[in-house]
Amino acid sequence: MQITFLGATHEVTGSCTLLEAAGKRFLVDCGMQQGPDTYENQDIPVLPADIDFVLLTHAHIDHSGNLPLLYARGFRGPVYATNATKDLCDIMLKDSAHIQMFEAEWRNRKGRRSGREEYVPAYTMDDALGVISQLAGCEYGEVMQIAEGIKVRFIDAGHLLGSSSIEIWLQEDGEEKKIVFSGDVGNTDQPIIKDPQYIHEADYVVIESTYGDRTHEKVEDYAQMLAEVIQETFDRGGNVVIPSFAVGRTQEMLYFIREIKERKLVQGHGDFEVYVDSPLAVEATSIFQRHHQECYDEIAQAIVNEGFNPISFPGLKLSVTSDDSKAINTKENCKVILSASGMCDAGRIKHHLKHNLWRKECTVLFVGYQAVGTLGRILVDGVDTVKLFGEEIMVQADIRVLPGISGHADREGLMRWLKAYEPTLKMVFVNHGEDSVCQVFADRIRNELGYDTLAPFSGTIYDLKGNRCLLETRGIPVKRPASKAASRASTVYDRLVAAGQRLMTVIRHNEGGANKDLAKFTGQINSLCDKWDR
């Protein structure tokens, strides 16, 4: 009965943890690394084909984004998640695969002219569709017997539609231990979705620490602040362009704009038009509407009960096709444009910046975190010109930042979530935070709550039955590859090795089969070897 920490260790993205108990091997999350990688993440120490199932806390790509890669390498088990998470993954994993395949096509189109080796995406649309077919939807609050000796329950984490903390009961040799994965704990008083639920009993807790060293700025009336920006911009005759993440933040902005219109906070511009220009955001908004009963908070649900949609209003326009998108900037009326990506590094938002950044009457309004090195961060930090689609664009629009309605609990919110537990915790593992933050938050938990804590690095193994560390690793700084081509070649070879490993798993599964079938299988393998053995 042991846990191996693999991803989001002393880093914020790439969540992935392996548990082995009751004769089963399973993952909690299988996320993609996003942004700069500080430390080496160790590979999953078992073959993907030998992983029995995955438990998924929520749909964000840093928690779900490597599921198609796991499938490509041979995993064929179920992926358990809440129903809303299942529906969001259906669109987000397809979108992730599309982005990777589009990037590969673009790189190869350029590379062929210079004789470069073919660029291969980490996974394809077929891989995404394959793992999507294995998603198994679950209800909040239902205790499920996943396998003999393993029970799980999904509890609302209040971070994103469908997000969850996961309670896991492990029974082995007549002894039971309970471990809880916090997932991403949500901020309180977010629009639309419920506050995080608290859990009271566990032997072990794995808690995130994204904002484990910070306190969020409190916003008294977000709708009023947003309305003031819209009013000032429209009075100048300009557009308000809002770079916004397609899932979560876009729906929050729609909620506030509906409130602005209901309270008539913007005067003199009628039922001004609001464009959501992101196919992913349009699909996500539809999913939000479908899951209102289990996910909406009391205020949002009351609006639904009155016969209204809390994220829809007169003047809302949804742009799906590229022609729809292009038409937005041909209209001379003042409007709000919500478009992805939220950090301006890709997607249709770049086209809207091209058309509006040079106009003094317009406003580009940032409503979320902008990572260092992104176009969004460059604009926020102040710059005179930017290059978009090979063209120098003057930055004359008003660049504004509204304090975000963070989807993550701050340090006080995380401490409240932990204080709900009875004082029986044997250990609190701290992950999903920047290097220094993990240790700072672990120290605070130990000093204020008296719990033993550990901020594990990738590869650390802990014995849950004996409550002892079997292997404590240290962080290994990432070594940058000599070239992107060398890195990509290594990735392609890794996939070949994974395919070979899966073949061995399939061979083991056929032990005891009919001699005729085994002979045919053997012949097929030998023919393949003859073809490639050179």
C-alpha positions as CSV (number, residue, x, y, z in Angstrom):
1,M,0.0,0.0,0.0
2,Q,2.2,2.8,-1.3
3,I,2.1,6.2,-3.1
4,T,4.6,7.5,-5.6
5,F,4.7,11.2,-6.4
6,L,5.4,11.9,-10.0
7,G,4.2,15.3,-11.2
8,A,3.3,18.8,-9.8
9,T,6.0,18.2,-7.2
10,H,7.5,21.6,-6.3
11,E,5.8,22.8,-9.5
12,V,2.3,24.0,-10.3
13,T,1.4,21.9,-13.3
14,G,1.7,18.3,-14.5
15,S,-0.3,16.6,-11.7
16,C,0.2,12.9,-11.6
17,T,0.4,10.4,-8.6
18,L,0.6,6.6,-8.6
19,L,-1.0,4.5,-5.9
20,E,-0.5,0.7,-5.5
21,A,-2.8,-1.1,-3.2
22,A,-5.1,-4.2,-3.0
23,G,-3.4,-5.6,-6.0
24,K,-4.2,-2.6,-8.2
25,R,-2.1,0.2,-9.7
26,F,-3.9,3.5,-10.5
27,L,-3.2,7.2,-11.1
28,V,-4.8,10.2,-9.6
29,D,-4.6,12.8,-12.4
30,C,-2.4,12.6,-15.5
31,G,-1.7,16.2,-16.3
32,M,0.4,18.0,-18.9
33,Q,3.4,20.1,-17.9
34,Q,2.6,23.7,-18.9
35,G,5.1,26.5,-19.0
36,P,8.8,26.3,-17.9
37,D,9.7,23.0,-16.2
38,T,12.0,23.5,-13.2
39,Y,12.6,19.9,-12.1
40,E,12.8,16.5,-13.9
41,N,9.6,14.6,-13.5
42,Q,10.2,10.9,-13.3
43,D,8.4,8.6,-15.6
44,I,5.5,6.5,-14.4
45,P,7.4,3.4,-13.0
46,V,4.9,0.9,-14.4
47,L,3.8,0.2,-17.9
48,P,0.7,2.2,-19.0
49,A,-0.9,-1.0,-20.1
50,D,-0.6,-2.3,-16.5
51,I,-2.4,0.7,-14.9
52,D,-5.9,-0.5,-13.9
53,F,-7.7,2.9,-13.8
54,V,-7.3,6.7,-13.3
55,L,-9.1,9.0,-10.9
56,L,-9.4,12.5,-12.3
57,T,-10.0,15.5,-10.1
58,H,-11.0,18.0,-12.9
59,A,-10.7,18.8,-16.5
60,H,-7.9,21.4,-16.6
61,I,-5.2,20.3,-18.9
62,D,-2.5,20.4,-16.2
63,H,-4.5,17.6,-14.6
64,S,-6.0,15.7,-17.6
65,G,-3.8,16.7,-20.6
66,N,-1.6,13.6,-20.7
67,L,-4.4,11.1,-20.6
68,P,-4.3,10.7,-24.5
69,L,-0.5,10.1,-24.2
70,L,-1.2,7.5,-21.6
71,Y,-3.7,5.9,-24.0
72,A,-1.2,6.1,-26.9
73,R,1.3,4.1,-24.8
74,G,-1.1,1.3,-24.0
75,F,-3.5,2.3,-21.2
76,R,-7.0,0.9,-21.7
77,G,-8.6,1.2,-18.3
78,P,-11.5,3.4,-17.2
79,V,-11.0,7.1,-16.2
80,Y,-13.3,8.0,-13.3
81,A,-14.5,11.6,-13.0
82,T,-17.6,13.6,-12.2
83,N,-20.2,13.9,-15.0
84,A,-19.4,17.6,-15.6
85,T,-15.6,16.8,-15.8
86,K,-16.3,14.0,-18.2
87,D,-18.2,16.4,-20.5
88,L,-15.5,19.1,-20.2
89,C,-12.8,16.6,-21.0
90,D,-14.7,15.6,-24.1
91,I,-14.0,19.1,-25.6
92,M,-10.8,20.0,-23.9
93,L,-8.8,16.9,-24.8
94,K,-10.0,17.1,-28.4
95,D,-8.9,20.8,-28.4
96,S,-5.5,19.8,-26.9
97,A,-5.0,17.2,-29.6
98,H,-6.1,19.6,-32.3
99,I,-3.5,22.2,-31.1
100,Q,-0.7,19.7,-31.1
101,M,-1.6,18.3,-34.6
102,F,-1.9,21.8,-36.0
103,E,1.5,22.8,-34.5
104,A,3.0,19.7,-36.0
105,E,1.5,20.4,-39.4
106,W,2.8,24.0,-39.3
107,R,6.3,23.0,-38.2
108,N,6.5,20.3,-40.8
109,R,5.3,22.7,-43.6
110,K,8.2,25.0,-42.6
111,G,10.6,22.2,-41.9
112,R,10.3,20.5,-45.3
113,R,11.6,23.6,-47.0
114,S,14.7,23.5,-44.8
115,G,15.2,19.7,-44.8
116,R,14.4,19.3,-41.1
117,E,13.3,16.0,-39.6
118,E,9.5,15.5,-39.3
119,Y,7.9,16.9,-36.1
120,V,5.6,14.3,-34.4
121,P,2.9,15.5,-32.0
122,A,2.9,14.0,-28.5
123,Y,-0.5,12.5,-29.3
124,T,-3.1,12.6,-32.0
125,M,-6.9,13.1,-32.2
126,D,-7.3,9.3,-32.3
127,D,-5.5,9.1,-29.0
128,A,-7.8,11.8,-27.5
129,L,-10.9,10.1,-28.8
130,G,-9.7,6.7,-27.5
131,V,-9.3,7.9,-23.9
132,I,-12.5,10.0,-24.0
133,S,-14.3,6.8,-24.8
134,Q,-13.0,5.4,-21.4
135,L,-14.3,8.3,-19.3
136,A,-16.7,7.1,-16.7
137,G,-19.0,9.7,-15.2
138,C,-19.7,9.7,-11.4
139,E,-22.1,11.6,-9.1
140,Y,-20.8,13.8,-6.3
141,G,-21.1,12.2,-2.9
142,E,-21.6,8.6,-4.0
143,V,-19.3,6.0,-2.5
144,M,-18.2,3.6,-5.3
145,Q,-16.5,0.3,-5.0
146,I,-14.0,0.6,-7.8
147,A,-12.3,-2.7,-7.1
148,E,-12.0,-5.2,-4.3
149,G,-10.4,-3.3,-1.4
150,I,-10.7,0.2,-3.1
151,K,-13.6,2.6,-2.6
152,V,-13.7,6.3,-3.8
153,R,-16.0,9.3,-3.4
154,F,-15.9,12.6,-5.4
155,I,-16.5,15.8,-3.3
156,D,-17.1,19.2,-4.8
157,A,-13.8,21.2,-4.7
158,G,-15.4,24.5,-5.9
159,H,-12.6,25.2,-8.3
160,L,-14.2,24.6,-11.8
161,L,-17.4,23.1,-13.0
162,G,-17.2,19.4,-12.0
163,S,-14.0,19.8,-10.0
164,S,-13.5,17.5,-7.1
165,S,-11.5,16.4,-4.1
166,I,-11.3,12.6,-4.0
167,E,-11.6,10.4,-0.9
168,I,-10.0,7.0,-1.4
169,W,-10.4,4.1,1.0
170,L,-7.7,1.4,0.6
171,Q,-8.1,-2.0,2.3
172,E,-5.2,-4.6,2.3
173,D,-4.5,-7.6,4.6
174,G,-7.5,-6.6,6.8
175,E,-6.2,-3.1,7.3
176,E,-7.8,0.1,5.9
177,K,-6.3,3.5,5.3
178,K,-8.0,6.6,3.9
179,I,-6.2,9.1,1.7
180,V,-7.7,12.3,0.3
181,F,-6.5,14.2,-2.7
182,S,-7.6,17.9,-2.5
183,G,-7.4,18.5,-6.2
184,D,-7.4,22.2,-6.8
185,V,-9.3,23.7,-3.9
186,G,-11.6,26.5,-5.0
187,N,-11.9,30.1,-3.8
188,T,-15.0,31.0,-1.8
189,D,-17.8,33.3,-3.2
190,Q,-16.9,32.6,-6.9
191,P,-19.7,33.3,-9.3
192,I,-21.8,30.4,-10.7
193,I,-20.3,27.4,-8.9
194,K,-20.5,26.2,-5.3
195,D,-18.0,26.8,-2.6
196,P,-15.6,23.9,-1.8
197,Q,-17.0,21.2,0.5
198,Y,-15.0,20.2,3.5
199,I,-14.0,16.6,4.5
200,H,-13.5,15.7,8.1
201,E,-11.7,12.3,8.3
202,A,-8.6,10.8,6.7
203,D,-5.3,9.2,7.5
204,Y,-3.4,11.1,4.8
205,V,-4.1,14.2,2.8
206,V,-2.4,15.4,-0.4
207,I,-3.1,19.1,-0.7
208,E,-2.3,21.7,-3.4
209,S,-0.4,24.9,-2.6
210,T,-0.8,27.1,-5.7
211,Y,-1.4,30.2,-3.5
212,G,0.0,28.8,-0.3
213,D,2.0,32.0,0.3
214,R,-0.5,34.6,-0.8
215,T,-3.8,36.2,0.2
216,H,-6.2,37.2,-2.6
217,E,-7.3,40.9,-2.9
218,K,-11.0,41.1,-1.9
219,V,-13.3,42.6,-4.6
220,E,-16.5,44.1,-3.2
221,D,-18.4,44.7,-6.5
222,Y,-16.8,43.1,-9.5
223,A,-19.7,43.9,-11.8
224,Q,-19.4,47.6,-10.9
225,M,-15.7,47.7,-11.6
226,L,-16.2,45.9,-15.0
227,A,-19.0,48.3,-15.9
228,E,-16.9,51.3,-15.3
229,V,-14.3,50.1,-17.8
230,I,-17.0,49.3,-20.4
231,Q,-18.7,52.7,-19.8
232,E,-15.4,54.7,-20.2
233,T,-14.4,52.8,-23.3
234,F,-17.8,52.9,-25.0
235,D,-18.0,56.7,-24.3
236,R,-14.7,57.0,-26.2
237,G,-16.2,55.0,-29.1
238,G,-14.0,52.0,-28.6
239,N,-14.2,48.3,-28.1
240,V,-13.4,46.3,-24.9
241,V,-11.3,43.3,-25.7
242,I,-11.0,40.7,-22.9
243,P,-8.5,37.9,-23.3
244,S,-10.2,35.1,-21.4
245,F,-9.7,31.4,-20.8
246,A,-12.4,29.4,-22.6
247,V,-13.4,27.3,-19.7
248,G,-14.3,29.0,-16.4
249,R,-13.2,32.6,-16.8
250,T,-15.3,33.3,-19.9
251,Q,-18.4,32.0,-18.1
252,E,-17.6,34.1,-15.1
253,M,-17.4,37.2,-17.3
254,L,-20.7,36.4,-18.9
255,Y,-22.2,36.1,-15.5
256,F,-21.0,39.6,-14.5
257,I,-22.0,41.2,-17.8
258,R,-25.5,39.8,-17.4
259,E,-25.6,41.4,-13.9
260,I,-24.3,44.7,-15.5
261,K,-27.2,44.7,-17.9
262,E,-29.7,43.7,-15.3
263,R,-28.6,46.5,-13.0
264,K,-28.3,49.0,-15.9
265,L,-24.7,49.9,-14.9
266,V,-23.7,50.9,-18.4
267,Q,-25.7,53.9,-19.6
268,G,-26.3,55.3,-23.1
269,H,-25.4,52.2,-25.1
270,G,-28.5,50.1,-25.1
271,D,-28.2,46.3,-25.1
272,F,-24.6,46.5,-26.2
273,E,-23.3,43.5,-28.0
274,V,-20.9,41.0,-26.4
275,Y,-19.1,38.5,-28.6
276,V,-17.7,35.2,-27.3
277,D,-15.2,34.3,-30.0
278,S,-13.9,30.9,-29.2
279,P,-15.5,27.6,-30.3
280,L,-14.2,25.9,-27.1
281,A,-15.7,28.6,-24.9
282,V,-19.1,28.3,-26.8
283,E,-19.1,24.5,-26.1
284,A,-18.0,24.9,-22.5
285,T,-20.8,27.5,-21.9
286,S,-23.3,24.9,-23.1
287,I,-21.8,22.3,-20.7
288,F,-22.1,24.8,-17.8
289,Q,-25.8,25.2,-18.6
290,R,-26.4,21.4,-18.7
291,H,-24.9,20.8,-15.2
292,H,-26.6,23.6,-13.3
293,Q,-28.4,21.2,-10.9
294,E,-25.3,19.6,-9.4
295,C,-22.8,22.4,-9.8
296,Y,-24.4,25.9,-9.5
297,D,-24.4,27.8,-6.2
298,E,-27.7,29.0,-4.6
299,I,-27.6,32.4,-6.3
300,A,-27.0,31.0,-9.8
301,Q,-29.6,28.3,-9.3
302,A,-32.2,30.8,-8.1
303,I,-31.7,32.7,-11.4
304,V,-32.3,29.4,-13.3
305,N,-35.4,28.7,-11.1
306,E,-36.8,32.1,-12.1
307,G,-36.6,31.0,-15.8
308,F,-33.4,32.9,-16.7
309,N,-29.9,31.7,-17.8
310,P,-27.3,33.3,-15.5
311,I,-24.7,33.3,-18.3
312,S,-26.8,34.6,-21.1
313,F,-28.5,37.9,-21.9
314,P,-29.8,40.1,-24.8
315,G,-26.9,41.1,-27.1
316,L,-24.8,38.0,-26.5
317,K,-23.3,36.7,-29.8
318,L,-21.5,33.4,-30.1
319,S,-18.9,33.1,-32.8
320,V,-18.0,29.6,-34.0
321,T,-16.7,29.8,-37.6
322,S,-13.7,31.8,-38.7
323,D,-16.0,33.9,-40.9
324,D,-18.0,34.7,-37.7
325,S,-14.8,35.8,-36.1
326,K,-13.6,37.9,-39.0
327,A,-17.0,39.7,-39.2
328,I,-16.7,41.0,-35.6
329,N,-14.1,43.6,-36.4
330,T,-16.0,44.9,-39.5
331,K,-18.8,46.2,-37.2
332,E,-18.4,49.8,-36.2
333,N,-20.6,49.7,-33.1
334,C,-19.0,49.5,-29.6
335,K,-18.8,46.0,-28.3
336,V,-17.2,43.7,-25.8
337,I,-15.1,40.9,-27.3
338,L,-14.3,37.8,-25.1
339,S,-11.7,35.6,-26.8
340,A,-9.1,32.9,-26.0
341,S,-6.4,32.4,-25.2
342,G,-6.3,34.1,-21.8
343,M,-2.6,34.9,-22.1
344,C,-2.8,36.0,-25.7
345,D,-0.3,33.4,-26.9
346,A,-2.5,31.6,-29.4
347,G,-6.0,31.6,-30.8
348,R,-8.4,34.2,-32.1
349,I,-7.5,36.8,-29.5
350,K,-4.4,37.7,-31.5
351,H,-6.6,38.8,-34.4
352,H,-8.6,41.0,-32.2
353,L,-5.5,42.6,-30.7
354,K,-4.3,43.3,-34.2
355,H,-7.5,45.2,-35.0
356,N,-7.8,47.0,-31.7
357,L,-4.4,47.6,-30.0
358,W,-3.5,50.5,-32.2
359,R,-6.8,52.3,-31.5
360,K,-6.6,54.9,-28.7
361,E,-10.3,54.6,-28.0
362,C,-10.2,50.9,-27.3
363,T,-9.4,49.0,-24.1
364,V,-7.6,45.6,-23.7
365,L,-8.8,44.3,-20.3
366,F,-6.9,41.5,-18.5
367,V,-8.9,39.5,-16.0
368,G,-6.6,36.6,-15.2
369,Y,-3.0,35.8,-14.4
370,Q,-0.4,36.5,-17.1
371,A,2.7,34.3,-17.0
372,V,6.1,35.7,-17.6
373,G,7.1,35.6,-21.2
374,T,3.6,35.6,-22.6
375,L,2.2,38.3,-24.9
376,G,-0.3,39.1,-22.3
377,R,2.4,39.8,-19.7
378,I,4.4,41.9,-22.1
379,L,1.3,44.1,-22.7
380,V,0.6,44.4,-19.0
381,D,4.2,45.3,-18.3
382,G,4.0,48.1,-20.9
383,V,5.4,48.0,-24.4
384,D,5.2,50.4,-27.4
385,T,4.8,47.9,-30.2
386,V,4.2,44.2,-30.6
387,K,4.5,42.0,-33.7
388,L,1.4,40.1,-34.7
389,F,1.3,37.9,-37.8
390,G,4.5,39.5,-39.0
391,E,3.3,43.1,-38.7
392,E,4.4,45.7,-36.2
393,I,1.3,47.0,-34.2
394,M,1.5,50.1,-32.1
395,V,0.1,49.7,-28.6
396,Q,-2.1,52.8,-28.2
397,A,-5.2,51.1,-26.6
398,D,-5.7,51.5,-22.8
399,I,-4.2,48.4,-21.2
400,R,-6.1,47.6,-18.0
401,V,-6.1,44.9,-15.3
402,L,-8.9,43.9,-13.1
403,P,-8.1,41.8,-10.0
404,G,-9.1,38.3,-10.9
405,I,-11.8,36.2,-9.3
406,S,-9.2,33.5,-8.6
407,G,-10.4,29.9,-9.0
408,H,-7.9,28.8,-6.4
409,A,-8.2,29.2,-2.6
410,D,-5.5,31.4,-1.1
411,R,-3.4,30.4,1.9
412,E,-6.2,31.1,4.4
413,G,-8.7,29.2,2.3
414,L,-6.3,26.2,2.1
415,M,-5.8,26.3,5.9
416,R,-9.6,26.4,6.5
417,W,-10.0,23.4,4.3
418,L,-7.3,21.5,6.3
419,K,-8.7,22.7,9.7
420,A,-11.9,20.8,9.0
421,Y,-10.2,17.5,9.5
422,E,-10.3,15.8,12.9
423,P,-6.8,15.7,14.5
424,T,-6.1,12.1,13.3
425,L,-4.1,12.9,10.2
426,K,-0.8,10.9,10.1
427,M,0.7,13.0,7.3
428,V,-0.1,15.9,5.0
429,F,1.7,15.9,1.6
430,V,2.0,19.3,0.0
431,N,2.3,19.5,-3.8
432,H,1.1,21.6,-6.8
433,G,2.9,24.7,-5.8
434,E,6.1,26.6,-6.8
435,D,9.3,25.3,-5.3
436,S,9.6,27.7,-2.4
437,V,5.8,27.9,-1.8
438,C,5.5,24.1,-1.2
439,Q,8.0,24.2,1.7
440,V,6.7,27.4,3.1
441,F,3.1,26.1,3.2
442,A,4.3,22.7,4.6
443,D,6.1,24.5,7.4
444,R,3.0,26.6,8.2
445,I,0.8,23.5,8.4
446,R,3.3,21.8,10.8
447,N,3.6,24.9,13.0
448,E,0.0,25.9,13.2
449,L,-1.9,22.6,13.0
450,G,0.7,20.3,14.4
451,Y,0.6,17.7,11.5
452,D,3.6,16.0,10.1
453,T,4.2,17.3,6.6
454,L,6.2,16.4,3.5
455,A,6.7,18.4,0.3
456,P,7.8,15.5,-1.9
457,F,9.9,15.7,-5.0
458,S,9.2,13.6,-8.1
459,G,10.0,9.9,-7.4
460,T,9.4,10.0,-3.6
461,I,7.7,6.8,-2.4
462,Y,5.7,6.6,0.8
463,D,4.4,3.5,2.6
464,L,0.8,4.3,3.6
465,K,0.3,1.2,5.8
466,G,3.5,1.6,7.8
467,N,3.5,5.5,7.7
468,R,7.1,5.7,6.6
469,C,9.0,7.1,3.7
470,L,10.5,4.3,1.5
471,L,12.4,6.7,-0.8
472,E,12.8,10.4,-0.4
473,T,14.2,12.0,-3.6
474,R,15.6,15.5,-4.2
475,G,14.8,17.8,-7.0
476,I,16.8,17.3,-10.2
477,P,17.0,20.5,-12.2
478,V,15.8,20.1,-15.8
479,K,18.6,19.7,-18.4
480,R,17.7,21.5,-21.5
481,P,18.0,19.4,-24.7
482,A,20.8,20.4,-27.1
483,S,18.1,21.1,-29.7
484,K,14.4,20.8,-30.1
485,A,14.9,18.3,-32.9
486,A,16.9,16.1,-30.5
487,S,14.2,16.3,-27.9
488,R,11.5,15.5,-30.4
489,A,13.5,12.5,-31.8
490,S,13.8,11.2,-28.2
491,T,10.1,11.6,-27.7
492,V,9.3,9.6,-30.9
493,Y,11.7,6.8,-29.8
494,D,10.1,6.8,-26.4
495,R,6.7,6.1,-28.1
496,L,8.3,3.2,-30.0
497,V,9.6,1.7,-26.7
498,A,6.2,2.2,-25.1
499,A,4.5,0.3,-28.0
500,G,7.0,-2.6,-27.5
501,Q,6.2,-2.6,-23.8
502,R,2.5,-2.7,-24.6
503,L,3.1,-5.7,-26.9
504,M,4.6,-7.6,-24.0
505,T,1.6,-6.8,-21.9
506,V,-0.7,-8.1,-24.6
507,I,1.4,-11.3,-24.9
508,R,1.0,-11.9,-21.1
509,H,-2.8,-11.3,-21.4
510,N,-2.9,-14.1,-24.0
511,E,-1.3,-16.7,-21.8
512,G,-3.5,-19.8,-21.9
513,G,-5.1,-19.0,-25.2
514,A,-5.8,-21.5,-27.9
515,N,-2.7,-22.8,-29.6
516,K,-4.0,-21.9,-33.1
517,D,-4.5,-18.2,-32.0
518,L,-1.1,-18.1,-30.3
519,A,0.7,-19.5,-33.3
520,K,-1.0,-16.9,-35.6
521,F,0.0,-14.1,-33.2
522,T,3.6,-15.4,-33.1
523,G,3.7,-15.3,-36.9
524,Q,2.5,-11.8,-37.0
525,I,5.1,-10.6,-34.5
526,N,7.9,-12.4,-36.4
527,S,6.8,-10.9,-39.7
528,L,6.9,-7.4,-38.1
529,C,10.4,-8.1,-36.7
530,D,11.7,-9.4,-40.1
531,K,10.5,-6.2,-41.7
532,W,12.2,-3.8,-39.2
533,D,15.2,-5.8,-38.1
534,R,17.9,-4.1,-40.2
